[in-house]
């Protein structure tokens, strides 16, 4: 069970989960509920998850959103490279 699966965490409040992460969790859950078969997660969701991972850590975001760690890490690193820092070819 992720830290976002319930409205409250074990300590009784959910203030430790950033609002942006909760919003993306809701968006991802809606997509998961509506998808048919084994569709890929949309690029927009991966991109948003990558931004969150750069801010809050890949581990925290992958656990909270139930996303594959290594894929999220690659997305976060690729987006970081496109933001004016290192360039990847």
C-alpha positions as a Markdown table, in Angstrom:
| # | Residue | x | y | z |
|---|---|---|---|---|
| 1 | Unk | 0.0 | 0.0 | 0.0 |
| 2 | Unk | 1.5 | 3.4 | -0.9 |
| 3 | Unk | 1.5 | 6.5 | 1.2 |
| 4 | Unk | -1.2 | 7.9 | -1.1 |
| 5 | Unk | -3.6 | 4.9 | -1.0 |
| 6 | Unk | -5.4 | 6.4 | 2.0 |
| 7 | Unk | -6.4 | 9.9 | 3.0 |
| 8 | Unk | -4.3 | 9.7 | 6.1 |
| 9 | Unk | -0.9 | 8.2 | 6.7 |
| 10 | Unk | 0.0 | 6.0 | 9.7 |
| 11 | Unk | 0.7 | 9.2 | 11.8 |
| 12 | Unk | -2.8 | 10.4 | 11.2 |
| 13 | Unk | -2.1 | 13.2 | 8.6 |
| 14 | Unk | -1.0 | 13.3 | 5.0 |
| 15 | Unk | 0.9 | 16.6 | 5.1 |
| 16 | Unk | 4.1 | 14.8 | 4.3 |
| 17 | Unk | 2.9 | 14.0 | 0.8 |
| 18 | Unk | 3.2 | 17.0 | -1.5 |
| 19 | Unk | 0.1 | 18.3 | -3.2 |
| 20 | Unk | 1.6 | 17.9 | -6.7 |
| 21 | Unk | 2.3 | 14.2 | -6.0 |
| 22 | Unk | -1.3 | 13.7 | -4.8 |
| 23 | Unk | -2.6 | 15.3 | -7.9 |
| 24 | Unk | -0.5 | 13.2 | -10.2 |
| 25 | Unk | -1.5 | 10.1 | -8.2 |
| 26 | Unk | -5.1 | 10.9 | -8.9 |
| 27 | Unk | -4.4 | 11.5 | -12.6 |
| 28 | Unk | -2.5 | 8.2 | -12.8 |
| 29 | Unk | -5.3 | 6.3 | -10.9 |
| 30 | Unk | -8.0 | 7.7 | -13.3 |
| 31 | Unk | -5.9 | 6.5 | -16.3 |
| 32 | Unk | -5.3 | 3.1 | -14.7 |
| 33 | Unk | -9.1 | 2.7 | -14.1 |
| 34 | Unk | -10.0 | 3.7 | -17.7 |
| 35 | Unk | -7.3 | 1.9 | -19.7 |
| 36 | Unk | -8.1 | -1.1 | -21.7 |
| 37 | Unk | -5.6 | -4.0 | -21.7 |
| 38 | Unk | -1.9 | -3.3 | -21.3 |
| 39 | Unk | -1.6 | 0.2 | -22.6 |
| 40 | Unk | 1.5 | 2.2 | -21.9 |
| 41 | Unk | 1.4 | 5.0 | -19.4 |
| 42 | Unk | 1.1 | 8.3 | -21.4 |
| 43 | Unk | 4.2 | 10.3 | -21.9 |
| 44 | Unk | 2.6 | 13.3 | -20.1 |
| 45 | Unk | 2.2 | 11.3 | -16.9 |
| 46 | Unk | 5.8 | 10.0 | -17.2 |
| 47 | Unk | 7.0 | 13.6 | -17.7 |
| 48 | Unk | 5.2 | 14.9 | -14.7 |
| 49 | Unk | 6.5 | 12.0 | -12.6 |
| 50 | Unk | 10.0 | 12.8 | -13.8 |
| 51 | Unk | 9.7 | 16.4 | -12.6 |
| 52 | Unk | 8.5 | 15.2 | -9.2 |
| 53 | Unk | 11.3 | 12.7 | -9.0 |
| 54 | Unk | 13.9 | 15.4 | -9.6 |
| 55 | Unk | 12.4 | 17.4 | -6.7 |
| 56 | Unk | 11.4 | 14.6 | -4.3 |
| 57 | Unk | 13.6 | 11.7 | -5.2 |
| 58 | Unk | 13.1 | 8.8 | -7.6 |
| 59 | Unk | 12.6 | 6.3 | -4.8 |
| 60 | Unk | 9.8 | 8.3 | -3.1 |
| 61 | Unk | 7.9 | 9.0 | -6.3 |
| 62 | Unk | 8.2 | 5.5 | -7.7 |
| 63 | Unk | 6.9 | 4.0 | -4.4 |
| 64 | Unk | 4.1 | 6.5 | -4.0 |
| 65 | Unk | 2.9 | 6.3 | -7.6 |
| 66 | Unk | 3.6 | 2.6 | -8.1 |
| 67 | Unk | 6.0 | 3.3 | -11.0 |
| 68 | Unk | 8.9 | 1.2 | -12.1 |
| 69 | Unk | 12.0 | 2.7 | -10.5 |
| 70 | Unk | 14.6 | 2.4 | -13.3 |
| 71 | Unk | 12.2 | 3.8 | -15.9 |
| 72 | Unk | 11.4 | 6.8 | -13.7 |
| 73 | Unk | 15.1 | 7.3 | -13.1 |
| 74 | Unk | 15.7 | 7.4 | -16.8 |
| 75 | Unk | 12.8 | 9.8 | -17.4 |
| 76 | Unk | 14.0 | 12.1 | -14.6 |
| 77 | Unk | 17.6 | 12.1 | -15.9 |
| 78 | Unk | 16.6 | 12.7 | -19.5 |
| 79 | Unk | 14.4 | 15.7 | -18.5 |
| 80 | Unk | 17.1 | 17.1 | -16.4 |
| 81 | Unk | 19.5 | 17.0 | -19.3 |
| 82 | Unk | 17.0 | 18.9 | -21.5 |
| 83 | Unk | 16.6 | 21.7 | -19.0 |
| 84 | Unk | 19.7 | 23.6 | -19.9 |
| 85 | Unk | 22.2 | 21.4 | -18.0 |
| 86 | Unk | 24.0 | 18.5 | -19.7 |
| 87 | Unk | 22.9 | 17.6 | -23.2 |
| 88 | Unk | 22.5 | 14.0 | -24.2 |
| 89 | Unk | 23.0 | 12.8 | -27.7 |
